[in-house]
Amino acid sequence: MNLNNLQPAEGAVKTRKRIGRGTGSGLGGTSTKGHKGQKSRSGYSRKVGFEGGQMPLQRRLPKFGFKNVNRVEYKAINLSTIQDLATTANLSKVGIAELLSAGLVSKRHLVKILGNGKLTSKVTVEAHAFSKSAEDSINSIGGTVVKL
C-alpha cells in the first residue's frame, strides 16, 4: 500500500446532488422543489406555529391565567422528616447543611418547614420559612426556630 493508491472504503463517499444544472442531470427544471407554491420560492422560511394560513392553535385558544413574577418557590420539608433525620443522625440542630447532606434539598432550594408529623426531640431548626403549625410544634417541645 502506497499513498498513491489510498482510497476510502466502498460506499463511504457519496457524490453530492448537483441541483439545477439542466434537465439532462435529472435534477434540473424544478430543482427537486416540486411545482410552484410558496415553498418552491427563494428565501422561503416558515414561521414557528404557521399552519398554512389556517388560524394557528395558539391564536385559536383563549388566553387565561396569571403568572406571578414575584412568586417565591419553597422546598417543603415536614416535621416527620426532620424527626427521622434527627434520630438517625443524632442531631440537635437541623439546618440547610444537614438537609443538603441528607439529600433532601439542593443548594438552590429555599426551605419551608411544614407541620405534618410529630416532633418528639428538642431540636433547633434552621430554614427560610415555617408554617404556623410547624413553628408552634417546635416551640412547644422546647426546640428553637431560626429563620434565615
DSSP file (Angstrom, degrees, kcal/mol; ACC not computed):
  #  RESIDUE AA STRUCTURE BP1 BP2  ACC     N-H-->O    O-->H-N    N-H-->O    O-->H-N    TCO  KAPPA ALPHA  PHI   PSI    X-CA   Y-CA   Z-CA
    1    1 A M              0   0    0      0, 0.0     2,-0.3     0, 0.0     5,-0.1   0.000 360.0 360.0 360.0 129.4    0.0    0.0    0.0
    2    2 A N    >   -     0   0    0      1,-0.0     3,-1.1     0, 0.0     4,-0.1  -0.774 360.0-103.8-123.2 170.1    1.3    3.4   -1.0
    3    3 A L  G >  S+     0   0    0     -2,-0.3     3,-1.0     1,-0.2    -1,-0.0   0.803 116.9  61.0 -62.4 -29.6    0.0    7.0   -0.7
    4    4 A N  G 3  S+     0   0    0      1,-0.2    -1,-0.2     3,-0.0     0, 0.0   0.656 107.3  42.8 -77.8 -13.3   -1.0    7.0   -4.4
    5    5 A N  G <  S+     0   0    0     -3,-1.1     2,-0.3     2,-0.0    -1,-0.2   0.136  79.2 127.7-119.2  23.6   -3.4    4.1   -4.1
    6    6 A L    <   +     0   0    0     -3,-1.0    -3,-0.0    -4,-0.1     0, 0.0  -0.622  32.8 172.8 -74.8 134.9   -5.2    5.0   -0.8
    7    7 A Q        -     0   0    0     -2,-0.3     3,-0.1     3,-0.0    -2,-0.0  -0.988  34.1-106.1-141.0 149.5   -9.0    5.1   -1.2
    8    8 A P        -     0   0    0      0, 0.0     3,-0.1     0, 0.0     5,-0.1  -0.341  54.8 -82.1 -68.8 160.2  -11.9    5.5    1.1
    9    9 A A    >   -     0   0    0      1,-0.2     3,-2.1     2,-0.1     4,-0.5  -0.187  59.7 -81.1 -61.1 155.1  -14.0    2.4    1.9
   10   10 A E  T 3  S+     0   0    0      1,-0.3    -1,-0.2     2,-0.1    -3,-0.0  -0.389 117.2   8.7 -60.8 124.3  -16.6    1.2   -0.5
   11   11 A G  T 3  S+     0   0    0      2,-0.2    -1,-0.3    -2,-0.2    -2,-0.1   0.448  97.8 109.0  85.8   0.6  -19.8    3.2    0.0
   12   12 A A  S <  S+     0   0    0     -3,-2.1     2,-0.5     1,-0.1    -2,-0.1   0.810  73.0  52.5 -79.3 -29.7  -18.2    5.7    2.4
   13   13 A V        -     0   0    0     -4,-0.5     2,-0.4    -5,-0.1    -2,-0.2  -0.928  69.0-167.3-114.0 125.3  -18.2    8.7    0.0
   14   14 A K        -     0   0    0     -2,-0.5     2,-0.3    -3,-0.0    -2,-0.0  -0.853  24.7-119.0-108.4 145.6  -21.4    9.8   -1.8
   15   15 A T        -     0   0    0     -2,-0.4     2,-0.1     1,-0.1     3,-0.0  -0.654  36.2-116.9 -80.2 139.0  -21.4   12.2   -4.7
   16   16 A R        -     0   0    0     -2,-0.3     2,-0.4     1,-0.1    -1,-0.1  -0.379  27.9-101.7 -77.2 154.7  -23.5   15.3   -3.9
   17   17 A K        -     0   0    0     -2,-0.1     2,-1.1     1,-0.1    -1,-0.1  -0.619  26.0-150.7 -73.6 124.4  -26.6   16.2   -5.8
   18   18 A R    >   -     0   0    0     -2,-0.4     3,-0.6     7,-0.1     2,-0.2  -0.788  23.8-163.7 -97.8  92.7  -25.9   18.9   -8.3
   19   19 A I  T 3   +     0   0    0     -2,-1.1     9,-0.2     1,-0.2     7,-0.0  -0.517  60.7  17.1 -83.5 140.9  -29.3   20.6   -8.3
   20   20 A G  T 3  S+     0   0    0      7,-2.8    -1,-0.2    -2,-0.2     8,-0.2   0.849  79.6 126.4  74.2  36.1  -30.5   22.9  -11.1
   21   21 A R  S <  S-     0   0    0     -3,-0.6     4,-0.2     1,-0.4     7,-0.2  -0.209  79.2 -65.0-118.8  41.7  -27.9   22.0  -13.7
   22   22 A G    > > -     0   0    0      5,-0.1     3,-0.9     1,-0.1     5,-0.5   0.024  52.4 -83.6  97.6 156.4  -30.2   21.2  -16.6
   23   23 A T  G > 5S+     0   0    0      1,-0.2     3,-1.3     2,-0.2     5,-0.2   0.777 118.0  69.5 -69.1 -26.5  -32.8   18.6  -17.4
   24   24 A G  G 3 5S+     0   0    0      1,-0.3    -1,-0.2     2,-0.1    -2,-0.1   0.800  92.9  57.9 -62.7 -28.9  -30.2   16.1  -18.5
   25   25 A S  G < 5S-     0   0    0     -3,-0.9    -1,-0.3    -4,-0.2    -2,-0.2   0.699 106.5-126.9 -75.0 -17.1  -29.0   15.7  -14.9
   26   26 A G  T < 5S+     0   0    0     -3,-1.3    -3,-0.1    -4,-0.4    -2,-0.1   0.347  99.0  75.9  86.0  -7.3  -32.5   14.6  -13.8
   27   27 A L  S   <S+     0   0    0     -5,-0.5    -7,-2.8    -9,-0.2    -4,-0.1   0.047  74.6  91.8-123.6  23.6  -32.3   17.3  -11.1
   28   28 A G    >   +     0   0    0     -6,-0.3     3,-2.3    -8,-0.2     2,-0.7   0.091  63.9  49.8 -92.7-150.4  -32.9   20.4  -13.3
   29   29 A G  T 3  S+     0   0    0      1,-0.3    -2,-0.1     2,-0.1    -7,-0.0  -0.365 130.0  10.3  60.5-103.7  -36.3   22.0  -14.0
   30   30 A T  T >  S-     0   0    0     -2,-0.7     3,-1.4     5,-0.0    -1,-0.3   0.483  96.9-130.0 -87.6  -2.6  -37.9   22.4  -10.6
   31   31 A S  T <   -     0   0    0     -3,-2.3    -2,-0.1     1,-0.3    -3,-0.1   0.897  65.4 -58.5  54.3  47.0  -34.7   21.5   -8.8
   32   32 A T  T 3  S+     0   0    0     -4,-0.5    -1,-0.3     1,-0.1     3,-0.1   0.606 117.1 108.9  63.2  16.7  -36.3   18.9   -6.5
   33   33 A K  S <  S-     0   0    0     -3,-1.4    -2,-0.1     1,-0.4     2,-0.1   0.379  75.6-130.0-102.0   5.0  -38.8   21.6   -5.1
   34   34 A G        -     0   0    0      6,-0.1     2,-0.4     5,-0.0    -1,-0.4  -0.452  49.6 -36.9  78.9-158.7  -41.9   20.3   -6.8
   35   35 A H  S    S-     0   0    0     -2,-0.1     5,-0.1    -3,-0.1    -5,-0.0  -0.897  89.4 -51.6-112.4 133.9  -44.2   22.8   -8.7
   36   36 A K  S    S+     0   0    0     -2,-0.4     4,-0.4     4,-0.1     3,-0.1   0.150  78.2 113.5  45.1-155.6  -44.9   26.4   -7.8
   37   37 A G  S >  S-     0   0    0      1,-0.1     3,-1.0     2,-0.1     4,-0.5   0.188  81.9 -74.4  78.1 161.3  -46.2   27.2   -4.3
   38   38 A Q  G >  S+     0   0    0      1,-0.3     3,-1.1     2,-0.2    -1,-0.1   0.847 126.0  58.1 -62.5 -37.0  -44.6   29.2   -1.5
   39   39 A K  G 3  S+     0   0    0      1,-0.3    -1,-0.3    -3,-0.1     5,-0.1   0.713 100.2  57.6 -70.0 -19.4  -42.1   26.5   -0.6
   40   40 A S  G <  S+     0   0    0     -3,-1.0    -1,-0.3    -4,-0.4    -2,-0.2   0.630  89.2  95.4 -84.9 -12.4  -40.6   26.4   -4.0
   41   41 A R  S X  S-     0   0    0     -3,-1.1     3,-1.0    -4,-0.5     2,-0.2  -0.357  84.1-101.1 -79.4 157.0  -39.7   30.2   -4.0
   42   42 A S  T 3  S+     0   0    0      1,-0.2    -1,-0.1    -2,-0.1    -2,-0.1  -0.484 104.4  25.7 -74.5 147.6  -36.3   31.5   -2.9
   43   43 A G  T 3  S+     0   0    0      1,-0.2     2,-0.2    -2,-0.2    -1,-0.2   0.571  83.0 157.9  79.5   9.1  -36.0   32.9    0.6
   44   44 A Y    <   +     0   0    0     -3,-1.0     2,-0.3    -5,-0.1    -1,-0.2  -0.484   7.6 161.8 -71.1 131.4  -38.8   30.8    1.9
   45   45 A S        -     0   0    0     -2,-0.2     2,-0.3     0, 0.0    -6,-0.0  -0.924  32.7-131.3-147.1 128.9  -38.8   30.2    5.7
   46   46 A R        -     0   0    0     -2,-0.3     3,-0.1     1,-0.1     2,-0.1  -0.583  23.6-122.5 -81.9 133.6  -41.9   29.0    7.6
   47   47 A K    >   -     0   0    0     -2,-0.3     3,-1.9     1,-0.1     2,-0.2  -0.393  37.2 -92.6 -70.0 151.8  -42.8   30.9   10.7
   48   48 A V  T 3  S+     0   0    0      1,-0.3    -1,-0.1    -2,-0.1     3,-0.1  -0.481 114.0  14.3 -64.5 128.2  -43.0   28.9   14.0
   49   49 A G  T 3  S+     0   0    0      1,-0.3    -1,-0.3    -2,-0.2     2,-0.2   0.490  88.0 151.0  85.4   3.0  -46.6   27.8   14.5
   50   50 A F    <   -     0   0    0     -3,-1.9    -1,-0.3     1,-0.1     5,-0.1  -0.519  25.1-173.1 -72.1 133.3  -47.6   28.6   10.9
   51   51 A E  B >   -A   54   0A   0      3,-0.5     3,-1.3    -2,-0.2    -1,-0.1  -0.223  59.2 -81.1-123.0  42.2  -50.4   26.3    9.8
   52   52 A G  T 3  S-     0   0    0      1,-0.3     3,-0.1     2,-0.0    -2,-0.1   0.765  92.6 -49.7  70.9  25.6  -50.7   27.1    6.1
   53   53 A G  T 3  S+     0   0    0      1,-0.4    -1,-0.3     0, 0.0     2,-0.1   0.141 107.6 126.5  96.6 -19.6  -52.8   30.3    6.6
   54   54 A Q  B <  S-A   51   0A   0     -3,-1.3    -3,-0.5     1,-0.1    -1,-0.4  -0.404  81.4 -86.5 -64.5 148.9  -55.3   28.5    8.9
   55   55 A M        -     0   0    0     -3,-0.1    -1,-0.1     1,-0.1     5,-0.1  -0.429  55.8-116.9 -60.6 120.1  -55.7   30.3   12.3
   56   56 A P    >>  -     0   0    0      0, 0.0     4,-1.6     0, 0.0     3,-1.4  -0.159  16.1-113.8 -64.2 155.5  -52.8   28.8   14.4
   57   57 A L  H 3> S+     0   0    0      1,-0.3     4,-1.9     2,-0.2     3,-0.2   0.872 114.9  56.7 -56.8 -42.3  -53.6   26.8   17.5
   58   58 A Q  H 34 S+     0   0    0      1,-0.2    -1,-0.3     2,-0.2    -3,-0.0   0.703 112.5  42.8 -68.4 -16.9  -52.0   29.4   19.9
   59   59 A R  H <4 S+     0   0    0     -3,-1.4    -1,-0.2     1,-0.1    -2,-0.2   0.664 109.7  56.5 -97.1 -20.8  -54.4   32.1   18.5
   60   60 A R  H  < S+     0   0    0     -4,-1.6    -2,-0.2    -3,-0.2    -3,-0.2   0.832  95.4  77.1 -75.7 -32.5  -57.5   29.8   18.4
   61   61 A L  S  < S-     0   0    0     -4,-1.9     2,-0.1    -5,-0.2     0, 0.0  -0.520  89.1-110.3 -82.1 145.3  -57.2   29.0   22.2
   62   62 A P        -     0   0    0      0, 0.0     2,-0.4     0, 0.0    -1,-0.1  -0.359  27.0-115.8 -73.1 153.5  -58.4   31.6   24.7
   63   63 A K        +     0   0    0     -4,-0.1     2,-0.3    -2,-0.1    -4,-0.0  -0.723  49.4 150.2 -84.8 136.1  -55.9   33.5   26.9
   64   64 A F        +     0   0    0     -2,-0.4     2,-0.0     0, 0.0     0, 0.0  -0.984  23.1  44.4-157.1 165.0  -56.3   32.8   30.6
   65   65 A G        -     0   0    0     -2,-0.3     2,-0.3     1,-0.0    -2,-0.0  -0.176  59.5-110.4  92.3 177.0  -54.4   32.6   33.9
   66   66 A F        -     0   0    0     -2,-0.0     2,-0.6     2,-0.0    -1,-0.0  -0.980  11.0-153.1-153.4 134.2  -51.8   34.6   35.6
   67   67 A K        -     0   0    0     -2,-0.3     2,-0.6     4,-0.0     3,-0.0  -0.943  17.9-142.7-115.6 110.9  -48.1   34.0   36.3
   68   68 A N    >   -     0   0    0     -2,-0.6     3,-1.1     1,-0.2    -2,-0.0  -0.607   7.7-162.9 -76.1 118.0  -46.9   35.9   39.4
   69   69 A V  T 3  S+     0   0    0     -2,-0.6    -1,-0.2     1,-0.2     0, 0.0   0.718  88.7  55.1 -73.9 -19.8  -43.3   37.1   38.7
   70   70 A N  T 3  S+     0   0    0      2,-0.1    -1,-0.2    -3,-0.0    -2,-0.1   0.300  77.2 134.5 -95.9   9.8  -42.7   37.7   42.4
   71   71 A R    <   -     0   0    0     -3,-1.1     2,-0.6     1,-0.1    -4,-0.0  -0.344  45.0-150.0 -63.2 135.2  -43.6   34.1   43.4
   72   72 A V        -     0   0    0     -2,-0.1     2,-0.5     2,-0.0    -1,-0.1  -0.943   9.4-150.9-108.9 119.8  -41.2   32.5   45.9
   73   73 A E        -     0   0    0     -2,-0.6    37,-0.5     2,-0.0     2,-0.3  -0.787  13.3-166.6 -96.0 126.6  -40.9   28.7   45.5
   74   74 A Y  E     -b  110   0B   0     -2,-0.5     2,-0.6    35,-0.1    37,-0.2  -0.827  23.2-126.8-111.6 150.5  -40.1   26.7   48.6
   75   75 A K  E     -b  111   0B   0     35,-3.8    37,-2.5    -2,-0.3     2,-0.4  -0.874  35.2-133.5 -91.1 120.4  -39.0   23.1   49.0
   76   76 A A  E     -b  112   0B   0     -2,-0.6     2,-0.4    35,-0.2    37,-0.2  -0.617  26.0-179.0 -84.0 129.1  -41.4   21.7   51.6
   77   77 A I  E     -b  113   0B   0     35,-2.6    37,-2.9    -2,-0.4     2,-0.1  -0.997  17.3-142.2-125.8 126.7  -40.0   19.6   54.4
   78   78 A N  E  >  -b  114   0B   0     -2,-0.4     4,-1.6    35,-0.2     3,-0.3  -0.442  22.2-116.2 -86.7 161.1  -42.3   18.1   57.1
   79   79 A L  H  > S+     0   0    0     35,-1.1     4,-2.6    37,-0.6    38,-0.2   0.838 115.5  61.1 -62.3 -33.8  -41.7   17.7   60.8
   80   80 A S  H  > S+     0   0    0     36,-1.9     4,-2.2     1,-0.2    -1,-0.2   0.888 104.1  49.1 -61.3 -38.6  -41.8   13.9   60.4
   81   81 A T  H  > S+     0   0    0     -3,-0.3     4,-2.3     2,-0.2    -1,-0.2   0.894 111.1  49.4 -66.4 -40.8  -38.8   14.1   58.0
   82   82 A I  H  X S+     0   0    0     -4,-1.6     4,-2.7     2,-0.2    -2,-0.2   0.892 110.3  50.9 -65.4 -39.8  -36.9   16.4   60.5
   83   83 A Q  H  X S+     0   0    0     -4,-2.6     4,-2.3     2,-0.2     5,-0.2   0.920 110.9  48.4 -63.8 -44.3  -37.6   13.9   63.3
   84   84 A D  H  X S+     0   0    0     -4,-2.2     4,-2.5     1,-0.2     5,-0.2   0.918 113.8  47.1 -60.2 -44.4  -36.3   11.0   61.2
   85   85 A L  H  X S+     0   0    0     -4,-2.3     4,-2.1     1,-0.2    -2,-0.2   0.900 112.1  49.8 -65.0 -42.4  -33.2   12.9   60.4
   86   86 A A  H  X>S+     0   0    0     -4,-2.7     5,-1.6     1,-0.2     4,-0.6   0.876 115.0  43.3 -66.1 -38.6  -32.6   14.0   64.0
   87   87 A T  H  <5S+     0   0    0     -4,-2.3    -2,-0.2     3,-0.2    -1,-0.2   0.910 116.1  45.4 -75.4 -42.5  -33.0   10.4   65.3
   88   88 A T  H  <5S+     0   0    0     -4,-2.5    -2,-0.2    -5,-0.2    -3,-0.2   0.911 125.5  31.0 -68.6 -41.7  -30.9    8.6   62.7
   89   89 A A  H  <5S-     0   0    0     -4,-2.1    -1,-0.2    -5,-0.2    -2,-0.2   0.429 104.5-126.0 -96.8   0.6  -28.0   11.1   62.7
   90   90 A N  T  <5 +     0   0    0     -4,-0.6     2,-0.3     1,-0.2    -3,-0.2   0.954  49.1 170.0  54.4  57.3  -28.4   12.0   66.4
   91   91 A L      < -     0   0    0     -5,-1.6    -1,-0.2    -6,-0.2     3,-0.1  -0.747  37.7-173.7-103.4 145.8  -28.7   15.8   65.7
   92   92 A S  S    S+     0   0    0     -2,-0.3    32,-2.8     1,-0.3     2,-0.4   0.529  83.7  45.2-105.3 -14.8  -29.6   18.6   68.0
   93   93 A K  E     -d  124   0C   0     30,-0.2     2,-0.6    -7,-0.1    -1,-0.3  -0.991  64.7-169.3-131.9 125.5  -29.6   21.2   65.2
   94   94 A V  E     +d  125   0C   0     30,-3.2    32,-2.7    -2,-0.4     2,-0.2  -0.946  25.6 150.8-115.9 112.8  -31.2   20.6   61.7
   95   95 A G     >  -     0   0    0     -2,-0.6     4,-2.0    30,-0.2     5,-0.2  -0.509  62.1 -77.6-124.1-167.4  -30.3   23.3   59.2
   96   96 A I  H  > S+     0   0    0      1,-0.2     4,-2.6     2,-0.2     5,-0.2   0.882 126.5  55.5 -64.0 -39.5  -29.8   23.6   55.5
   97   97 A A  H  > S+     0   0    0      1,-0.2     4,-2.4     2,-0.2    -1,-0.2   0.893 108.8  47.2 -62.3 -40.2  -26.4   21.9   55.6
   98   98 A E  H  > S+     0   0    0      2,-0.2     4,-1.7     1,-0.2    -1,-0.2   0.902 113.6  47.5 -68.9 -41.1  -27.9   18.8   57.3
   99   99 A L  H  <>S+     0   0    0     -4,-2.0     5,-2.4     2,-0.2     6,-0.9   0.867 112.2  51.2 -66.5 -35.9  -30.8   18.7   54.8
  100  100 A L  H ><5S+     0   0    0     -4,-2.6     3,-1.0     1,-0.2    -2,-0.2   0.921 110.1  47.6 -66.5 -45.0  -28.3   19.1   51.9
  101  101 A S  H 3<5S+     0   0    0     -4,-2.4    -1,-0.2     1,-0.3    -2,-0.2   0.795 109.2  54.9 -68.4 -27.4  -26.0   16.3   53.2
  102  102 A A  T 3<5S-     0   0    0     -4,-1.7    -1,-0.3    -5,-0.2    -2,-0.2   0.580 114.8-120.0 -79.5  -9.3  -29.1   14.0   53.7
  103  103 A G  T < 5S+     0   0    0     -3,-1.0    -3,-0.2    -4,-0.4    -2,-0.1   0.674  80.1 120.1  81.9  17.9  -30.0   14.7   50.0
  104  104 A L  S   <S+     0   0    0     -5,-2.4     2,-0.3    -6,-0.2    -4,-0.2   0.768  77.3  18.1 -86.5 -27.1  -33.4   16.2   50.8
  105  105 A V  S    S-     0   0    0     -6,-0.9     2,-0.2    -9,-0.2    -2,-0.2  -0.902  71.2-130.2-136.0 165.3  -32.7   19.6   49.2
  106  106 A S    >   -     0   0    0     -2,-0.3     3,-1.3    -3,-0.1    -6,-0.0  -0.674  37.6 -97.7-109.6 172.5  -30.2   21.1   46.7
  107  107 A K  T 3  S+     0   0    0      1,-0.3    -7,-0.0    -2,-0.2    -1,-0.0   0.831 120.3  51.1 -58.7 -36.2  -28.1   24.3   47.1
  108  108 A R  T 3  S+     0   0    0      2,-0.1    -1,-0.3     0, 0.0     2,-0.1   0.595  88.5 105.7 -82.6 -10.3  -30.5   26.5   45.2
  109  109 A H    <   -     0   0    0     -3,-1.3     2,-0.4   -35,-0.0   -35,-0.1  -0.421  61.3-144.0 -73.8 142.7  -33.7   25.5   47.1
  110  110 A L  E     -b   74   0B   0    -37,-0.5   -35,-3.8    -2,-0.1     2,-0.4  -0.886  26.9-137.5 -95.3 138.2  -35.4   27.7   49.7
  111  111 A V  E     -b   75   0B   0     -2,-0.4    18,-1.7   -37,-0.2    17,-1.2  -0.827  20.6-173.6-108.5 134.3  -36.7   25.5   52.5
  112  112 A K  E     -bc  76 129B   0    -37,-2.5   -35,-2.6    -2,-0.4     2,-0.5  -0.993  18.4-140.7-122.8 131.0  -40.1   25.8   54.2
  113  113 A I  E     -bc  77 130B   0     16,-2.4    18,-2.5    -2,-0.4     2,-0.3  -0.789  18.8-161.3 -92.8 126.5  -40.9   23.6   57.3
  114  114 A L  E     -b   78   0B   0    -37,-2.9   -35,-1.1    -2,-0.5    -2,-0.0  -0.757  23.0-122.1-108.5 156.6  -44.4   22.3   57.4
  115  115 A G        +     0   0    0     -2,-0.3     2,-0.4   -37,-0.2   -37,-0.1   0.152  64.6 126.0 -87.8  19.4  -46.2   20.9   60.4
  116  116 A N        +     0   0    0    -39,-0.1   -36,-1.9     2,-0.1   -37,-0.6  -0.658  63.4  18.6 -81.0 127.3  -47.1   17.4   59.1
  117  117 A G  S    S-     0   0    0     -2,-0.4     2,-0.4   -38,-0.2   -38,-0.1  -0.415  91.9 -70.5 105.2 176.5  -45.9   14.7   61.5
  118  118 A K        -     0   0    0     -2,-0.1     2,-0.6   -39,-0.1   -35,-0.1  -0.921  30.7-153.7-115.8 132.2  -44.9   14.6   65.2
  119  119 A L        +     0   0    0     -2,-0.4   -39,-0.1     1,-0.1    -2,-0.0  -0.919  20.9 165.9-104.1 123.4  -41.7   16.1   66.6
  120  120 A T        +     0   0    0     -2,-0.6     2,-0.3     2,-0.0    -1,-0.1   0.674  53.0  70.1-110.7 -23.9  -40.5   14.3   69.8
  121  121 A S  S    S-     0   0    0      1,-0.0     2,-0.7    21,-0.0    22,-0.1  -0.737  86.5-109.1-102.6 149.2  -36.9   15.5   70.3
  122  122 A K        +     0   0    0     -2,-0.3     2,-0.4    20,-0.1    20,-0.1  -0.620  53.8 168.1 -75.1 111.5  -35.8   19.0   71.2
  123  123 A V        -     0   0    0     -2,-0.7    21,-0.9    15,-0.2     2,-0.6  -0.960  39.4-133.8-133.6 142.8  -34.2   20.4   68.0
  124  124 A T  E     -de  93 144C   0    -32,-2.8   -30,-3.2    -2,-0.4     2,-0.5  -0.868  31.0-161.3 -90.9 123.4  -33.0   23.7   66.7
  125  125 A V  E     -de  94 145C   0     19,-2.8    21,-2.8    -2,-0.6     2,-0.5  -0.927   8.9-166.4-115.1 126.1  -34.4   24.1   63.2
  126  126 A E  E     + e   0 146C   0    -32,-2.7     2,-0.3    -2,-0.5    21,-0.2  -0.937  27.2 135.8-109.7 127.8  -33.0   26.5   60.6
  127  127 A A  E     - e   0 147C   0     19,-2.2    21,-2.6    -2,-0.5   -15,-0.1  -0.962  60.3-110.6-158.4 172.2  -35.0   27.2   57.5
  128  128 A H  S    S+     0   0    0    -17,-1.2     2,-0.3    -2,-0.3   -16,-0.2   0.801  98.7   6.0 -79.9 -30.6  -36.1   30.1   55.2
  129  129 A A  E     -c  112   0B   0    -18,-1.7   -16,-2.4    19,-0.1     2,-0.3  -0.991  61.2-158.7-152.4 155.4  -39.8   29.8   56.2
  130  130 A F  E     -c  113   0B   0     -2,-0.3   -16,-0.2   -18,-0.2     2,-0.2  -0.985  21.0-124.4-134.2 143.8  -42.0   28.0   58.7
  131  131 A S     >  -     0   0    0    -18,-2.5     4,-2.3    -2,-0.3     5,-0.2  -0.523  33.6-112.7 -78.3 160.2  -45.7   27.2   58.7
  132  132 A K  H  > S+     0   0    0      1,-0.2     4,-2.4     2,-0.2     5,-0.2   0.914 117.4  49.2 -60.6 -44.1  -47.6   28.4   61.8
  133  133 A S  H  > S+     0   0    0      1,-0.2     4,-2.3     2,-0.2    -1,-0.2   0.876 111.0  49.7 -65.2 -37.7  -48.3   24.8   63.0
  134  134 A A  H  > S+     0   0    0    -21,-0.2     4,-2.4     2,-0.2    -1,-0.2   0.912 111.0  49.3 -66.3 -42.8  -44.6   23.7   62.5
  135  135 A E  H  X S+     0   0    0     -4,-2.3     4,-2.3     1,-0.2    -2,-0.2   0.913 112.3  48.0 -62.8 -43.7  -43.4   26.7   64.4
  136  136 A D  H  X S+     0   0    0     -4,-2.4     4,-2.5    -5,-0.2    -1,-0.2   0.905 111.3  50.7 -63.8 -42.1  -45.8   26.0   67.3
  137  137 A S  H  X S+     0   0    0     -4,-2.3     4,-1.4     2,-0.2     6,-0.2   0.917 112.1  46.4 -62.2 -44.6  -44.8   22.3   67.4
  138  138 A I  H  X>S+     0   0    0     -4,-2.4     5,-2.3     1,-0.2     4,-0.5   0.924 116.0  45.1 -65.2 -44.7  -41.1   23.1   67.5
  139  139 A N  H ><5S+     0   0    0     -4,-2.3     3,-0.8     1,-0.2    -2,-0.2   0.865 109.2  55.6 -67.9 -36.8  -41.5   25.7   70.2
  140  140 A S  H 3<5S+     0   0    0     -4,-2.5    -1,-0.2     1,-0.2    -2,-0.2   0.820 106.4  50.5 -68.2 -30.4  -43.9   23.6   72.3
  141  141 A I  H 3<5S-     0   0    0     -4,-1.4    -1,-0.2    -5,-0.2    -2,-0.2   0.604 125.6-100.9 -82.8 -10.4  -41.4   20.7   72.5
  142  142 A G  T <<5S+     0   0    0     -3,-0.8    -3,-0.2    -4,-0.5    -2,-0.1   0.483  80.7 128.3 105.3   5.1  -38.7   23.1   73.7
  143  143 A G      < -     0   0    0     -5,-2.3     2,-0.4    -6,-0.2    -1,-0.3  -0.280  53.1-120.2 -83.9 175.6  -36.9   23.5   70.4
  144  144 A T  E     -e  124   0C   0    -21,-0.9   -19,-2.8    -2,-0.1     2,-0.5  -0.917   9.9-140.9-122.4 149.9  -36.0   26.7   68.7
  145  145 A V  E     -e  125   0C   0     -2,-0.4     2,-0.5   -21,-0.2   -19,-0.2  -0.925  14.5-171.2-109.7 126.4  -36.9   28.2   65.3
  146  146 A V  E     -e  126   0C   0    -21,-2.8   -19,-2.2    -2,-0.5     2,-0.5  -0.964   8.4-156.6-120.2 114.3  -34.3   30.1   63.3
  147  147 A K  E      e  127   0C   0     -2,-0.5   -19,-0.2   -21,-0.2   -18,-0.1  -0.783 360.0 360.0 -91.4 128.1  -35.5   31.9   60.2
  148  148 A L              0   0    0    -21,-2.6   -20,-0.2    -2,-0.5    -1,-0.1   0.446 360.0 360.0 -85.1 360.0  -32.7   32.5   57.6
